[in-house]
Amino acid sequence: MIVVIDGPAGSGKSTVARALGRREGLTYLDTGAMYRCVTLAALERGVDPSDACALGALARSVTIAFGPAAEPGGAPTVLLDGRDVTSAIRTAEVDSNVSAVSGVPAVREAMVAQQRAVGAAGDVVAEGRDMGTVVFPDADVKVFLSADAAARARRRTMEREGTDPRTPGAEVRDLALYERICRDILARDAGDEAHAVGALRCADDAVRLDSTSMTADEVVDAVASLVDGARERAAAEAAPKDAPEEAPKAEPEPAPASEAGEGAGKAAKSAKAAGGDAPMRPFHNTWDDYYDHGMAEFPLPSRMVYSAACAVVYGFTRLYWPWRFEDAEPLMEELERRDKGTVVVMNHVSMVEPVICVVMFWRHGLRIRPVFKKEFNRSDLTRWVFTRVGGIPVDRGTADLKAVRRAKRAIQRGESVLIYPEGTRIRDDDGTADIHGGFALIARMAKTDVTPMAVVGARDVTPEGKRLPRPHRVFFKVGRPLRFGALGVKGRREQLDAMERRAMDRVWELRAELRREHPGEW
């Protein structure tokens, strides 16, 4: 569950997000504090807020962390390079500079990467100005919280004075401070809305709430009801669809042509927004249509091209790179029987093994969708090829929630997903590379297992210094699927970590077994 609350400064986003996190068991991600930390570091180190290059380097170098609140119900402790800056980042000087600093693209890139990494673990409530439009565009619940400038200035002034704005009868004592904060808020609003990157904007699918005349508890209740609704929808989607069919309903009277056309257009737009519900057309589909739909729903021409290409590639690879899968039949038989796919993870040494995996699954009447790095989409030719074979693009180095959700839906449709956690081709003979996490999260969200697999021989298809592939035998070994319930670990995050470690350890064990069985193959 990912909940985002966007809105202008002083609208109560932080207060609501903290309270909602406590009530719903969500991790509170104070994104505004992260930008304030960078601003504070810039002011302390004499970095000019207009020097974009220096600010970007600073944002990448600082370490920002959150600790427990100093008192129950309070804001979490904010640590900048290990130092408590909870109070230091809330000064007027930081207020007047944070908008300019947060508008620097390099600063936002560094912070967004950290925010998405936290969001990838799920169960997060995040607040800011572009959470629903940029950072978490696929959030389960989106809220845009606003209030008039006078109300926001009053709340912030009283907080500076040490008074709880929610106290009945409480009023501002320092009118000069109030007027200065009001001017700062108006200037901040104008700056936030004018940013070229991450501008303050209400997402099209966000629910607007005006907190001017609402108490914090009333706002929290309203957002909590949205969270409950999202959970009910998710539970309904996950429930088995074996309920008895309803009796057919009488057909409505046909609408006038103009109304029918308008209604059809609205229905198509709604289905498109739902992500893959609208049927694909024979031609002229978008790239996203292919990413969001099941391969069985691809247009007939695309499916014909796919089958013909797989037949040709299957025959060619069997002759030119005689390949063999060891212990694959149990997996194929299990996948043929069940209605969910699996997450296949393996080592990556060349572009040969994903091709062979795709045609091997095709040969068994199954579909496997490779997850590929987004950089391949720079060429329309490679993008066309990857869409037709069911590829799912991922933005490496970030918590790409769109890719995660696409992979999840594919598995729930019965397709498997092929992931290379090493992130790139590894030509190290003996070592193990750092892995890019995320495959365990996909498996957990799809309620499926992770299947380790290893390959040797594929690296020698294209030796160092050679461009053209040469004939060579390629060997694969398939491990038994790993299931979360068999890990012996409790706790969501602990299970994810354990699955990633055990799956990759098993991949490297399978690789070692293949090398013992086939000496000299890499």
C-alpha positions in Angstrom: 0.0 0.0 0.0 1.4 3.4 -1.1 -0.4 6.5 0.0 0.7 10.0 -1.2 -0.3 13.4 0.0 0.6 16.4 -2.1 -0.1 20.0 -1.5 1.3 23.5 -0.9 3.5 24.4 2.1 1.7 24.6 5.4 -1.4 22.7 4.3 -1.0 20.1 7.0 0.5 17.3 4.9 3.1 16.3 7.5 0.7 16.2 10.4 -1.8 14.2 8.4 0.8 11.8 7.0 2.3 11.1 10.5 -1.1 10.5 12.0 -2.2 8.3 9.1 1.0 6.3 9.3 0.4 5.5 13.0 -3.3 4.6 12.4 -2.8 2.4 9.3 0.6 0.9 10.1 2.3 2.7 7.3 5.9 4.0 7.2 6.0 7.8 7.1 8.3 9.2 4.5 9.0 12.9 5.2 10.2 13.9 1.8 10.0 17.6 2.6 12.5 17.0 5.4 14.9 15.5 2.9 15.0 18.6 0.8 15.3 20.7 3.9 18.4 18.7 4.8 20.0 19.5 1.5 19.1 23.1 1.9 20.6 23.2 5.4 23.8 21.5 4.3 24.1 24.1 1.5 23.6 27.0 3.8 26.1 25.6 6.4 28.8 24.8 3.7 28.4 28.0 1.8 27.0 26.5 -1.3 25.2 29.1 -3.5 21.5 28.0 -3.9 21.8 29.1 -7.5 24.8 26.7 -8.2 23.0 23.7 -9.6 26.1 21.6 -10.2 27.3 22.1 -6.6 23.9 21.4 -5.2 23.6 18.2 -7.2 27.0 17.0 -5.9 26.0 17.9 -2.4 22.7 16.0 -2.6 24.4 12.9 -3.8 27.0 13.1 -1.0 24.8 13.6 2.1 23.3 10.8 4.1 19.8 11.4 5.4 18.1 9.1 7.8 15.0 9.1 10.1 14.9 8.0 13.7 12.1 7.5 16.3 10.1 10.6 17.3 11.3 12.3 20.5 7.8 12.1 21.9 4.8 9.9 21.1 2.9 11.3 18.1 5.7 13.8 17.2 7.7 14.1 14.1 10.5 11.6 13.5 14.0 12.6 14.3 15.9 13.7 11.2 19.5 12.9 10.9 21.9 14.6 8.4 25.2 12.8 8.2 24.4 11.3 11.6 23.6 14.7 13.2 20.2 15.5 14.6 18.8 18.4 12.6 15.1 18.0 13.4 14.9 21.6 14.6 17.6 23.1 12.4 15.7 22.3 9.2 12.6 24.2 10.3 14.1 27.7 10.5 12.9 30.7 8.5 16.2 30.7 6.6 15.7 27.2 5.4 12.1 28.0 4.6 13.1 30.8 2.2 15.7 28.7 0.4 14.2 25.2 0.2 12.0 25.9 -2.8 15.0 27.0 -4.9 17.1 24.1 -3.8 14.4 21.5 -4.3 13.8 22.8 -7.8 17.3 21.8 -9.0 16.9 18.7 -11.2 20.1 17.0 -9.9 18.9 17.4 -6.3 15.5 16.0 -7.1 17.0 13.1 -8.9 19.1 12.2 -5.9 16.2 12.5 -3.5 13.6 10.7 -5.7 15.9 7.7 -6.0 16.1 7.5 -2.2 12.3 8.0 -1.9 11.5 5.3 -4.4 13.8 2.9 -2.7 11.8 3.2 0.5 8.5 3.0 -1.4 9.6 -0.2 -3.1 9.2 -2.1 0.2 5.6 -1.0 0.3 3.3 0.2 3.1 4.4 3.8 2.9 2.7 7.2 3.3 4.7 10.0 1.6 4.0 13.7 1.4 5.4 16.4 -0.8 4.5 18.4 -3.8 5.0 15.8 -6.6 4.6 12.4 -4.9 1.5 11.5 -7.0 2.7 13.0 -10.3 6.4 12.1 -10.4 7.7 9.9 -7.5 4.9 7.5 -7.1 2.6 7.9 -10.1 1.0 4.4 -9.5 0.2 5.0 -5.8 -2.8 3.2 -4.4 -4.2 6.4 -2.9 -3.5 10.0 -4.0 -4.6 13.1 -2.1 -4.1 16.7 -2.9 -4.4 18.7 0.4 -4.8 22.4 0.2 -5.8 25.4 2.4 -5.9 29.1 2.0 -2.6 31.0 2.6 -3.9 32.7 5.8 -4.8 29.5 7.5 -1.5 27.9 6.5 0.5 30.9 7.8 -1.5 30.8 11.1 -0.7 27.1 11.7 3.0 27.6 10.9 3.4 30.7 13.1 1.8 29.0 16.0 4.1 26.0 15.6 7.1 28.4 15.7 5.7 30.0 18.8 5.4 26.5 20.4 1.5 26.5 20.4 -0.6 23.7 19.1 -2.8 25.2 16.3 -5.5 22.6 17.2 -5.9 24.1 20.7 -9.4 25.7 21.1 -9.1 29.4 21.2 -5.4 29.5 20.5 -4.3 32.6 18.5 -1.2 34.0 16.9 0.9 36.2 19.3 3.6 37.5 17.0 1.8 39.4 14.2 5.1 40.4 12.5 6.2 36.8 12.3 2.8 35.8 11.0 2.9 38.4 8.2 6.5 37.3 7.2 5.5 33.7 7.1 2.4 34.5 5.1 4.6 36.4 2.5 7.0 33.4 2.4 4.2 31.0 1.9 2.8 33.0 -1.1 6.2 33.2 -2.6 6.8 29.5 -2.0 3.5 28.6 -3.7 4.5 30.7 -6.8 7.9 29.1 -6.9 6.7 25.6 -6.4 4.1 25.9 -9.1 6.7 27.4 -11.5 9.3 24.6 -11.2 10.4 23.1 -14.5 10.8 19.8 -12.7 8.5 18.4 -10.0 6.2 21.4 -10.0 3.3 21.5 -7.5 0.3 20.0 -9.3 -2.7 17.9 -8.4 -2.5 14.5 -10.1 -5.5 13.8 -12.4 -6.6 10.9 -10.3 -6.0 12.5 -6.9 -8.8 13.3 -4.4 -8.8 17.0 -3.5 -9.2 18.0 0.2 -9.4 21.6 1.5 -8.3 21.6 5.1 -9.0 25.3 5.7 -12.0 24.6 7.9 -11.2 21.0 8.8 -9.4 19.7 11.9 -6.4 17.4 11.5 -8.5 14.5 12.8 -11.2 15.1 10.2 -8.6 15.1 7.4 -7.0 11.9 8.7 -10.5 10.3 8.8 -11.1 11.3 5.2 -7.8 9.9 4.0 -8.2 6.7 6.1 -11.5 6.1 4.4 -9.8 6.3 1.0 -7.2 3.8 2.2 -9.9 1.4 3.4 -11.6 1.7 0.0 -8.3 0.9 -1.8 -7.7 -2.1 0.3 -11.2 -3.4 -0.3 -10.7 -3.0 -4.1 -7.4 -4.8 -3.9 -9.0 -7.7 -1.9 -11.8 -7.9 -4.4 -9.4 -8.1 -7.3 -7.4 -10.8 -5.6 -10.5 -12.9 -4.7 -11.1 -16.0 -6.8 -13.5 -15.3 -9.6 -15.7 -18.4 -9.2 -18.9 -16.7 -8.0 -22.1 -17.7 -9.8 -23.0 -15.5 -12.8 -25.7 -13.1 -12.3 -28.9 -13.4 -14.3 -28.7 -11.4 -17.6 -30.0 -7.9 -17.3 -32.4 -6.3 -19.7 -30.6 -4.3 -22.4 -31.0 -0.6 -22.0 -32.7 1.5 -24.7 -30.1 2.6 -27.3 -28.9 6.1 -26.7 -28.9 8.8 -29.4 -25.8 8.6 -31.7 -24.2 11.7 -30.2 -24.6 10.4 -26.6 -23.5 6.9 -27.5 -20.3 8.2 -29.1 -19.5 10.4 -26.1 -20.2 7.5 -23.7 -18.0 5.2 -25.7 -15.2 7.7 -25.7 -15.5 8.1 -21.9 -15.6 4.4 -21.4 -12.5 3.9 -23.5 -10.6 6.6 -21.6 -11.6 5.1 -18.3 -10.6 1.6 -19.4 -7.3 2.9 -20.6 -6.6 4.7 -17.3 -7.3 1.4 -15.5 -4.2 0.0 -17.1 -4.7 -2.7 -19.7 -8.5 -3.1 -19.5 -9.3 -1.7 -22.9 -8.8 -4.3 -25.7 -5.9 -3.8 -28.0 -6.5 -2.8 -31.6 -5.2 -4.8 -34.6 -2.8 -2.0 -35.4 -1.6 1.4 -34.0 -1.3 0.4 -30.4 1.0 2.3 -28.0 4.2 0.9 -26.4 2.4 0.9 -23.1 -0.4 -1.2 -24.5 2.0 -4.0 -25.0 3.6 -3.6 -21.6 0.2 -3.5 -19.8 -1.6 -6.3 -21.6 -1.2 -10.1 -21.5 0.6 -11.6 -24.4 -2.5 -13.6 -25.2 -4.3 -10.3 -25.7 -1.8 -9.0 -28.2 -3.2 -8.3 -31.7 -3.4 -11.4 -34.0 -0.7 -10.0 -36.4 1.7 -9.5 -33.4 1.0 -13.0 -32.1 1.6 -14.5 -35.6 4.9 -12.7 -35.9 5.9 -13.8 -32.4 5.1 -17.5 -33.1 6.8 -17.5 -36.5 9.9 -15.8 -35.0 10.1 -18.2 -32.1 9.9 -21.2 -34.5 12.7 -19.9 -36.6 14.9 -18.9 -33.6 14.2 -22.2 -31.9 15.5 -24.2 -34.9 18.5 -21.9 -35.4 19.6 -21.9 -31.8 19.2 -25.6 -31.4 21.6 -26.1 -34.4 24.0 -23.2 -33.9 24.2 -23.1 -30.1 23.1 -26.6 -29.1 21.5 -25.9 -25.8 20.1 -28.1 -23.0 18.0 -27.4 -19.9 18.6 -29.7 -17.0 15.8 -30.3 -14.5 13.4 -28.0 -16.4 10.6 -30.5 -17.0 9.1 -30.4 -13.4 8.9 -26.6 -13.6 7.3 -26.7 -17.0 4.7 -29.3 -15.9 3.9 -27.3 -12.8 3.5 -24.0 -14.7 1.2 -25.8 -17.2 -1.1 -26.9 -14.4 -1.4 -23.7 -12.4 -2.8 -20.3 -13.1 0.1 -18.1 -12.0 3.6 -17.7 -13.4 6.9 -17.6 -11.5 9.8 -15.2 -11.2 12.8 -16.7 -12.9 16.2 -15.2 -11.8 19.5 -16.2 -13.3 23.1 -15.0 -14.0 23.6 -12.9 -17.1 26.6 -13.4 -19.4 25.4 -12.7 -22.9 22.3 -11.8 -25.0 22.0 -15.4 -26.0 20.4 -16.8 -22.8 17.3 -14.6 -22.7 16.6 -15.5 -26.3 16.9 -19.2 -25.6 14.7 -18.9 -22.4 12.0 -17.2 -24.4 11.9 -19.9 -27.1 12.2 -22.7 -24.6 9.1 -21.5 -22.8 7.3 -21.0 -26.1 8.1 -24.6 -27.0 6.1 -25.7 -23.9 3.2 -23.4 -24.7 4.1 -21.0 -22.0 5.1 -17.3 -22.0 7.9 -15.6 -20.1 8.4 -11.9 -20.2 12.0 -10.6 -19.9 12.6 -7.5 -17.8 15.0 -5.3 -19.7 16.8 -2.0 -19.0 15.0 1.1 -20.2 18.0 2.2 -22.1 17.1 -0.2 -24.9 14.1 1.9 -25.6 16.2 4.7 -27.0 16.0 2.8 -30.4 12.6 2.4 -31.9 13.8 -0.9 -33.5 14.8 -2.5 -30.2 11.7 -1.1 -28.5 9.5 -2.7 -31.2 11.3 -6.1 -30.8 11.1 -6.0 -27.0 7.4 -5.1 -26.9 6.5 -7.9 -29.3 8.3 -10.6 -27.2 6.5 -9.3 -24.1 9.5 -7.4 -22.5 8.9 -5.1 -19.5 11.2 -2.0 -19.3 12.7 -1.1 -15.9 14.4 2.2 -14.9 17.6 0.8 -13.3 18.9 2.4 -10.1 15.4 3.4 -9.1 12.4 1.7 -7.4 10.4 1.6 -10.7 7.0 0.8 -9.3 5.4 0.8 -12.8 7.7 -2.1 -13.8 7.0 -3.9 -10.5 3.2 -3.6 -11.0 3.4 -4.7 -14.7 5.4 -7.7 -13.7 3.0 -8.5 -10.9 0.0 -8.4 -13.2 1.8 -10.5 -15.8 2.4 -13.3 -13.2 -1.2 -13.2 -12.0 -2.3 -13.7 -15.6 -0.2 -16.9 -15.8 2.9 -15.4 -17.5 6.3 -15.9 -16.0 8.9 -13.1 -15.6 12.6 -13.4 -16.4 14.9 -11.1 -14.3 18.6 -10.7 -14.2 19.3 -9.3 -10.7 23.0 -8.6 -11.6 21.6 -5.8 -13.8 24.1 -6.3 -16.7 26.2 -8.9 -18.3 28.9 -10.2 -15.9 32.0 -11.7 -17.4 33.8 -12.4 -14.1 34.7 -16.1 -14.0 34.5 -16.8 -10.3 33.0 -13.9 -8.4 29.5 -12.9 -7.6 28.2 -9.5 -8.6 26.2 -7.0 -6.5 22.5 -7.6 -7.2 19.7 -5.2 -7.8 16.9 -6.0 -5.5 13.2 -6.0 -6.4 12.5 -9.5 -7.7 11.4 -10.8 -4.3 9.0 -7.8 -4.0 7.4 -8.7 -7.3 7.0 -12.4 -6.2 5.6 -11.3 -2.9 3.1 -8.9 -4.5 2.0 -11.5 -7.0 1.9 -14.2 -4.3 4.1 -16.6 -6.2 7.5 -18.2 -5.9 11.0 -17.5 -7.2 12.8 -20.0 -9.5 16.6 -19.9 -9.6 18.3 -20.8 -12.9 21.9 -20.7 -14.1 23.7 -20.8 -17.4 27.2 -21.6 -18.6 28.6 -21.7 -22.1 26.8 -18.6 -23.3 29.7 -16.3 -22.5 31.8 -18.2 -25.0 29.4 -17.6 -27.8 30.9 -14.1 -28.2 34.5 -14.2 -26.8 36.3 -11.0 -25.7 37.3 -8.9 -28.7 34.8 -10.7 -31.1 31.7 -9.2 -32.4 30.1 -12.1 -34.3 28.7 -15.0 -32.3 30.3 -18.4 -32.9 28.8 -21.9 -32.5 29.1 -23.2 -29.0 27.1 -25.4 -26.6 25.1 -23.7 -23.9 23.9 -25.4 -20.7 21.1 -24.3 -18.3 20.2 -25.7 -14.9 16.8 -25.1 -13.2 16.5 -25.1 -9.5 13.4 -25.9 -7.4 11.1 -22.9 -6.9 11.6 -21.1 -3.6 8.5 -20.2 -1.6 8.2 -17.5 1.1 6.5 -19.8 3.5 9.5 -22.2 3.5 12.1 -19.4 4.4 11.5 -19.8 8.1 11.6 -16.0 8.4 9.0 -13.6 9.9 8.4 -10.1 8.9 7.7 -8.6 5.5 11.1 -6.9 4.9 13.0 -9.8 6.5 11.3 -12.2 4.1 12.2 -10.1 1.1 15.8 -9.9 2.1 16.0 -13.6 2.8 14.4 -14.5 -0.5 16.8 -12.3 -2.4 19.8 -13.8 -0.6 18.7 -17.4 -0.9 17.6 -17.1 -4.5 20.9 -15.6 -5.7 23.0 -18.0 -3.6 21.1 -20.9 -5.3 21.8 -19.3 -8.7 25.5 -19.3 -8.0 25.3 -22.8 -6.6 23.6 -24.0 -9.8 26.3 -22.3 -11.9 29.0 -24.1 -9.9 27.3 -27.4 -10.5 27.1 -26.8 -14.2 30.8 -25.9 -14.3 31.7 -29.1 -12.5 29.6 -31.1 -15.0 30.9 -29.2 -18.0 34.6 -28.2 -17.2 35.9 -25.2 -19.2 32.4 -23.7 -19.8 31.7 -20.2 -18.7 
